[in-house]
Amino acid sequence: MYVATIVGFFDGLFGKGKALERAKKAELRGDFGAAVEEYVNAAAPAEAARVLLLRAASEPDIRTRLTLFAQAARLAPEGSETRTEARRRRATFAIALLGDPPLSPLARHEAREAAAELEAIGDGAEAARAFRLAGDKEGEARALMLAGDIDSLENLLGAEADTRKASEEKKRVAHQIEELISVGLRRDAYSLATKIVAESATSEVAVETTLRALRGKRALGPRVKIALLGRPFRVLFGDEIVIGRTEGTLLVPSQAISRRHLQIARVRGKVTVRDLGSRNGTRFRGLPLAAPLEVEALGGELKLGGEVPLTIAPSPLFPGAYELSIAGETWVVPLGPLNIGLGDWKMVLGVDDWLELHGTTPSPAIGGLSMHPATTLLVGDALTAGRDGETALSIVEVL
């Protein structure tokens, strides 16, 4: 065993050395993609991040360049100059792409995020400029203080009287919440409104009204009714589905069914059904379901408790999803994100059970406004494919 350990040590050592040599050669010939890969193989993340920055400098595509900056920031060791530089370049480049004021609501949100990144790495001057673009006076003042620019800070603070500042702050927060709602960042709007109401010593009528409206319209899973191109569907979200009489994702009020009766889940890439030790059992072709069974092998219906029929099969409309029928109702069961068949749009159940729509092609819009690539959904949303298209997806109700 000692010999094997020594051999393994030298194999790893010389393997990394060879990878490092290959990385240097690839970098010299300008093959930055291969160089990054080999530096990672050589356990040299700092070098890989450095090469990613070199590659980004020669990349003509804007979005690819931003992606390379982000990859470099993730790859570089914590606290390293390379990581700080990658974060700075990504933030400043993102700000440069926003253009001149006035900015759209989504652009102001992006400017605010870039400003926070610059502030976090200690670049107060650039952070102040970004906060100014975003219209965030409080952030701008904080960044100017970080930069040690006392003259600019005094000018900023002296521009508004205390009473006017308080009034404008209320308007700003209310406006920021509405902006977040308008571009699809409803969860962020909900969190901000909740924070403002909890921390405010006085009544914030506008914010409280918005908060109540958001609370009542959240599209919370796991059960929701949607309309896709005008056709209604019931969708059952969750990485696994439990059917039971009183507990689970889907409740069926039959005395033949146990409290938690049947589980549907992906196991090693295969969708299986499994009886959860129910009192009356589950039958398939008249025989007890004694072990998990793959859905593709069913070819017929199950009977829960010997009485309640259930069928499940791959969905003919939604790629990767399944269609489940029980107790007179039919459900679409994605067991993960739901690919709705419109470009790259997918519906996802968030960690807080708030449904989201992810996708950019075609660009989703509500009321003519482009949505965020990860839009938090509300009951009543009518999303179009592009600003002037017909309604493609509606969130009808939470079930």
C-alpha positions as CSV (number, residue, x, y, z in Angstrom):
1,M,0.0,0.0,0.0
2,Y,2.9,2.3,0.8
3,V,4.4,1.8,-2.7
4,A,1.0,2.4,-4.3
5,T,0.7,5.7,-2.4
6,I,4.1,6.9,-3.5
7,V,3.3,5.9,-7.1
8,G,0.0,7.8,-6.9
9,F,1.7,10.8,-5.5
10,F,4.3,11.0,-8.3
11,D,1.7,10.3,-10.9
12,G,-0.4,13.3,-9.7
13,L,2.8,15.4,-9.4
14,F,4.1,14.7,-12.8
15,G,0.6,14.8,-14.3
16,K,0.1,18.3,-13.0
17,G,3.6,19.2,-14.2
18,K,2.8,18.0,-17.7
19,A,-0.5,19.8,-17.7
20,L,1.3,23.0,-16.6
21,E,3.8,22.6,-19.5
22,R,1.0,22.1,-22.0
23,A,-0.8,25.2,-20.6
24,K,2.2,27.4,-21.1
25,K,2.7,26.2,-24.7
26,A,-1.0,26.8,-25.5
27,E,-0.8,30.3,-24.0
28,L,2.3,31.1,-26.1
29,R,0.6,30.1,-29.3
30,G,-2.5,32.1,-28.4
31,D,-4.8,29.1,-27.8
32,F,-6.3,30.6,-24.6
33,G,-9.2,28.1,-24.3
34,A,-6.8,25.2,-24.2
35,A,-4.5,27.1,-21.9
36,V,-7.3,27.7,-19.4
37,E,-8.3,24.0,-19.4
38,E,-4.7,22.8,-18.9
39,Y,-4.1,25.3,-16.1
40,V,-7.2,24.0,-14.3
41,N,-5.9,20.4,-14.8
42,A,-2.6,21.5,-13.3
43,A,-4.4,22.9,-10.2
44,A,-3.4,26.4,-11.1
45,P,-6.6,28.4,-10.9
46,A,-4.9,31.7,-10.6
47,E,-3.1,31.2,-13.9
48,A,-6.3,30.0,-15.5
49,A,-8.1,33.1,-14.3
50,R,-5.3,35.3,-15.6
51,V,-5.6,33.7,-19.1
52,L,-9.3,34.2,-19.1
53,L,-8.8,37.9,-18.6
54,L,-6.3,37.9,-21.6
55,R,-8.9,36.0,-23.7
56,A,-11.6,38.5,-22.7
57,A,-9.5,41.4,-23.8
58,S,-9.4,39.9,-27.4
59,E,-13.0,38.7,-27.4
60,P,-15.2,40.8,-29.8
61,D,-18.6,39.5,-28.6
62,I,-19.8,41.6,-25.7
63,R,-21.8,38.9,-23.9
64,T,-19.0,36.4,-24.2
65,R,-16.6,38.9,-22.7
66,L,-18.8,39.5,-19.7
67,T,-19.0,35.7,-19.2
68,L,-15.2,35.4,-19.4
69,F,-14.9,38.1,-16.7
70,A,-17.4,36.3,-14.5
71,Q,-15.6,32.9,-15.0
72,A,-12.2,34.5,-14.1
73,A,-13.7,36.0,-10.9
74,R,-15.1,32.6,-9.9
75,L,-11.9,30.8,-10.7
76,A,-9.3,33.1,-9.2
77,P,-8.4,32.4,-5.5
78,E,-10.3,34.4,-2.8
79,G,-8.5,37.7,-2.0
80,S,-6.2,37.5,-5.0
81,E,-5.4,40.6,-7.2
82,T,-6.6,38.6,-10.2
83,R,-10.0,38.0,-8.7
84,T,-10.3,41.7,-7.7
85,E,-9.3,42.8,-11.2
86,A,-11.8,40.3,-12.9
87,R,-14.6,41.6,-10.7
88,R,-13.7,45.2,-11.5
89,R,-13.5,44.6,-15.2
90,R,-16.8,42.8,-15.3
91,A,-18.6,45.6,-13.4
92,T,-17.0,48.5,-15.3
93,F,-17.6,46.9,-18.6
94,A,-21.3,46.2,-17.7
95,I,-21.7,49.9,-16.8
96,A,-20.1,51.0,-20.1
97,L,-22.7,48.9,-21.9
98,L,-25.6,50.7,-20.3
99,G,-25.1,53.9,-22.3
100,D,-26.1,57.4,-21.2
101,P,-29.0,58.4,-19.0
102,P,-32.0,58.2,-18.8
103,L,-31.7,54.4,-18.3
104,S,-34.5,51.9,-18.5
105,P,-35.7,50.3,-15.2
106,L,-33.8,47.1,-16.0
107,A,-30.7,49.0,-16.9
108,R,-30.8,50.9,-13.6
109,H,-31.1,47.6,-11.8
110,E,-28.0,46.4,-13.6
111,A,-26.1,49.6,-12.8
112,R,-27.0,49.2,-9.1
113,E,-25.7,45.6,-9.1
114,A,-22.4,46.7,-10.8
115,A,-22.1,49.5,-8.3
116,A,-22.5,47.1,-5.4
117,E,-19.8,44.9,-6.9
118,L,-17.4,47.8,-7.2
119,E,-18.1,49.0,-3.7
120,A,-17.4,45.5,-2.4
121,I,-13.9,45.4,-3.9
122,G,-13.1,48.9,-2.6
123,D,-13.3,50.9,-5.9
124,G,-15.3,53.8,-4.4
125,A,-14.9,56.3,-7.3
126,E,-16.3,53.9,-10.0
127,A,-19.0,52.7,-7.6
128,A,-20.1,56.3,-7.0
129,R,-20.4,56.8,-10.8
130,A,-22.5,53.6,-11.1
131,F,-24.8,54.5,-8.2
132,R,-25.3,57.9,-9.8
133,L,-26.3,56.2,-13.0
134,A,-28.8,54.1,-11.1
135,G,-30.2,57.1,-9.3
136,D,-29.2,55.7,-5.9
137,K,-28.1,58.7,-3.9
138,E,-27.5,56.8,-0.7
139,G,-25.2,54.3,-2.5
140,E,-23.4,57.2,-4.2
141,A,-22.7,58.9,-0.9
142,R,-21.5,55.7,0.6
143,A,-19.2,55.1,-2.3
144,L,-17.8,58.7,-2.3
145,M,-17.0,58.2,1.4
146,L,-15.2,55.0,0.5
147,A,-13.2,56.9,-2.2
148,G,-12.3,59.7,0.2
149,D,-13.9,62.2,-2.1
150,I,-15.1,64.6,0.7
151,D,-15.8,67.5,-1.6
152,S,-18.1,65.5,-3.8
153,L,-19.7,64.0,-0.8
154,E,-20.4,67.4,0.8
155,N,-21.8,68.7,-2.5
156,L,-24.1,65.6,-2.7
157,L,-25.3,65.8,0.9
158,G,-25.7,69.6,0.8
159,A,-27.9,69.5,-2.3
160,E,-31.0,68.4,-0.4
161,A,-32.6,69.5,2.8
162,D,-33.4,66.9,5.4
163,T,-37.1,67.1,4.9
164,R,-36.8,66.9,1.2
165,K,-34.4,63.9,1.5
166,A,-36.9,62.1,3.6
167,S,-39.7,62.7,1.1
168,E,-37.6,61.8,-1.9
169,E,-36.4,58.6,-0.2
170,K,-39.9,57.4,0.2
171,K,-40.6,58.1,-3.4
172,R,-37.4,56.5,-4.5
173,V,-38.1,53.3,-2.6
174,A,-41.7,53.1,-3.9
175,H,-40.5,53.8,-7.4
176,Q,-37.7,51.2,-7.0
177,I,-40.3,48.6,-5.9
178,E,-42.5,49.4,-8.9
179,E,-39.5,49.1,-11.2
180,L,-38.6,45.7,-9.9
181,I,-42.2,44.6,-10.4
182,S,-42.3,46.0,-13.9
183,V,-39.2,44.0,-15.1
184,G,-40.2,40.8,-13.4
185,L,-38.1,40.9,-10.2
186,R,-41.2,40.5,-8.0
187,R,-39.4,38.5,-5.3
188,D,-36.8,41.4,-4.9
189,A,-39.7,43.9,-4.8
190,Y,-41.5,41.8,-2.2
191,S,-38.4,41.5,0.0
192,L,-37.7,45.2,-0.3
193,A,-41.3,46.2,0.5
194,T,-41.4,43.8,3.5
195,K,-38.1,45.3,4.8
196,I,-39.3,48.9,4.4
197,V,-42.6,48.2,6.2
198,A,-40.9,46.4,9.0
199,E,-38.2,49.1,9.6
200,S,-40.3,52.2,9.0
201,A,-41.4,54.1,12.1
202,T,-44.2,55.8,10.2
203,S,-46.9,54.4,7.9
204,E,-45.7,53.7,4.3
205,V,-49.1,53.6,2.7
206,A,-47.9,53.1,-0.9
207,V,-45.4,50.4,0.0
208,E,-47.9,48.6,2.3
209,T,-50.5,48.6,-0.5
210,T,-48.0,47.2,-3.0
211,L,-46.9,44.6,-0.4
212,R,-50.5,43.4,0.1
213,A,-51.0,43.2,-3.6
214,L,-47.9,41.2,-4.2
215,R,-48.6,38.8,-1.3
216,G,-52.0,38.0,-2.8
217,K,-50.8,37.5,-6.4
218,R,-47.7,35.4,-5.9
219,A,-47.7,32.4,-8.2
220,L,-46.8,29.8,-5.5
221,G,-46.4,26.1,-6.4
222,P,-46.5,23.3,-6.4
223,R,-49.9,23.3,-8.1
224,V,-50.7,26.0,-10.7
225,K,-53.0,26.4,-13.7
226,I,-51.5,28.0,-16.7
227,A,-52.6,28.7,-20.3
228,L,-50.1,28.1,-23.0
229,L,-51.1,29.7,-26.4
230,G,-54.7,29.8,-25.0
231,R,-54.8,26.1,-23.9
232,P,-55.2,25.5,-20.2
233,F,-53.0,23.0,-18.3
234,R,-52.7,22.0,-14.6
235,V,-49.1,21.7,-13.7
236,L,-47.7,19.9,-10.6
237,F,-44.1,21.1,-9.8
238,G,-41.5,19.4,-7.5
239,D,-38.5,17.2,-7.8
240,E,-40.7,14.4,-6.5
241,I,-44.5,14.0,-6.3
242,V,-46.2,12.3,-3.4
243,I,-49.8,11.4,-3.7
244,G,-51.8,10.9,-0.5
245,R,-55.1,11.4,1.2
246,T,-54.0,14.1,3.7
247,E,-50.3,14.7,3.0
248,G,-48.2,15.2,-0.1
249,T,-48.0,17.2,-3.3
250,L,-51.4,16.0,-4.6
251,L,-54.2,15.1,-2.3
252,V,-56.9,12.6,-3.3
253,P,-59.8,12.4,-0.7
254,S,-60.4,8.6,-0.9
255,Q,-60.5,6.3,2.1
256,A,-58.8,3.7,0.0
257,I,-55.7,5.9,-0.2
258,S,-53.3,6.2,2.7
259,R,-52.1,9.4,4.3
260,R,-48.9,9.2,2.0
261,H,-49.5,6.6,-0.6
262,L,-47.4,6.8,-3.7
263,Q,-44.2,8.6,-4.8
264,I,-43.2,9.6,-8.3
265,A,-39.5,10.6,-8.7
266,R,-36.5,10.5,-10.9
267,V,-34.0,7.9,-9.8
268,R,-30.7,7.8,-11.6
269,G,-32.3,9.5,-14.6
270,K,-35.3,7.2,-14.7
271,V,-38.8,8.2,-13.6
272,T,-40.2,5.6,-11.2
273,V,-43.4,5.0,-9.1
274,R,-43.1,3.6,-5.6
275,D,-45.7,2.6,-3.1
276,L,-44.8,4.2,0.3
277,G,-46.0,1.3,2.4
278,S,-49.6,2.2,2.1
279,R,-52.3,0.3,4.0
280,N,-54.2,-1.0,1.0
281,G,-51.2,-1.1,-1.4
282,T,-50.9,-0.2,-5.1
283,R,-51.8,-2.7,-7.8
284,F,-50.4,-3.0,-11.4
285,R,-52.2,-5.5,-13.7
286,G,-53.8,-7.0,-10.6
287,L,-50.5,-7.6,-8.8
288,P,-49.2,-5.7,-5.8
289,L,-46.5,-3.1,-6.6
290,A,-43.8,-4.5,-4.4
291,A,-40.8,-2.5,-5.7
292,P,-40.2,0.8,-7.6
293,L,-41.3,0.5,-11.2
294,E,-40.2,2.6,-14.1
295,V,-42.9,4.7,-15.7
296,E,-41.9,3.6,-19.2
297,A,-42.5,0.0,-18.2
298,L,-46.1,0.6,-17.0
299,G,-48.1,0.5,-20.2
300,G,-51.3,0.6,-18.2
301,E,-52.9,2.0,-15.2
302,L,-52.2,1.6,-11.5
303,K,-54.8,1.2,-8.9
304,L,-54.2,3.0,-5.6
305,G,-55.7,1.2,-2.7
306,G,-57.2,-1.3,-5.2
307,E,-59.8,1.3,-6.2
308,V,-58.4,4.7,-7.5
309,P,-57.0,4.5,-11.0
310,L,-53.9,6.4,-11.9
311,T,-52.1,6.6,-15.3
312,I,-48.8,8.3,-16.0
313,A,-46.9,8.5,-19.3
314,P,-44.5,10.8,-21.1
315,S,-46.2,14.1,-22.1
316,P,-46.8,14.4,-25.8
317,L,-46.6,18.3,-25.6
318,F,-44.0,19.1,-23.0
319,P,-40.4,17.7,-23.6
320,G,-39.2,15.7,-20.6
321,A,-42.4,16.0,-18.7
322,Y,-45.1,13.5,-17.8
323,E,-48.9,13.4,-17.9
324,L,-50.7,12.1,-14.9
325,S,-54.4,11.4,-14.6
326,I,-56.1,10.6,-11.3
327,A,-59.5,11.3,-9.8
328,G,-60.8,12.9,-13.0
329,E,-58.0,15.4,-13.3
330,T,-55.0,15.5,-15.6
331,W,-51.7,17.1,-14.5
332,V,-48.5,17.9,-16.3
333,V,-45.6,16.7,-14.1
334,P,-42.2,18.0,-15.1
335,L,-40.2,16.6,-12.1
336,G,-38.0,19.7,-12.3
337,P,-38.1,22.7,-14.7
338,L,-41.0,22.7,-17.2
339,N,-39.8,23.2,-20.8
340,I,-42.9,24.9,-22.2
341,G,-41.8,24.6,-25.9
342,L,-41.4,28.3,-26.6
343,G,-37.7,29.0,-27.4
344,D,-35.7,28.4,-24.2
345,W,-38.5,29.3,-21.8
346,K,-38.7,27.1,-18.7
347,M,-40.9,27.4,-15.6
348,V,-39.0,26.7,-12.4
349,L,-40.2,26.2,-8.8
350,G,-38.0,28.5,-6.6
351,V,-36.6,27.6,-3.2
352,D,-39.5,29.5,-1.7
353,D,-42.1,27.8,-3.9
354,W,-42.4,31.0,-6.0
355,L,-42.7,30.1,-9.7
356,E,-40.2,31.7,-12.0
357,L,-39.9,31.9,-15.8
358,H,-36.4,31.5,-17.1
359,G,-35.4,32.3,-20.7
360,T,-34.4,35.0,-23.1
361,T,-35.3,33.6,-26.6
362,P,-37.8,34.8,-27.6
363,S,-37.6,37.7,-25.2
364,P,-40.6,37.5,-22.7
365,A,-42.6,40.7,-22.2
366,I,-45.6,41.9,-20.1
367,G,-47.5,44.9,-21.2
368,G,-44.8,45.8,-23.7
369,L,-42.0,45.8,-21.2
370,S,-39.1,43.3,-21.5
371,M,-38.8,40.9,-18.5
372,H,-35.8,39.8,-16.5
373,P,-34.2,36.5,-17.7
374,A,-35.5,35.0,-14.4
375,T,-38.9,36.5,-14.0
376,T,-40.8,35.8,-10.7
377,L,-44.4,35.1,-11.8
378,L,-47.7,36.5,-10.5
379,V,-51.2,35.2,-11.0
380,G,-52.7,37.2,-13.9
381,D,-49.4,37.6,-15.8
382,A,-49.9,37.4,-19.5
383,L,-46.5,37.0,-21.2
384,T,-45.8,37.6,-24.9
385,A,-43.0,36.5,-27.1
386,G,-41.6,39.9,-27.7
387,R,-43.1,43.3,-27.0
388,D,-45.8,43.3,-29.6
389,G,-46.7,39.6,-29.8
390,E,-49.8,37.7,-28.8
391,T,-50.1,36.2,-25.4
392,A,-48.0,33.1,-25.2
393,L,-48.2,32.2,-21.5
394,S,-50.7,33.1,-18.9
395,I,-50.7,32.3,-15.2
396,V,-54.3,31.6,-14.5
397,E,-54.5,30.6,-10.8
398,V,-52.8,28.8,-7.9
399,L,-54.6,25.5,-7.2
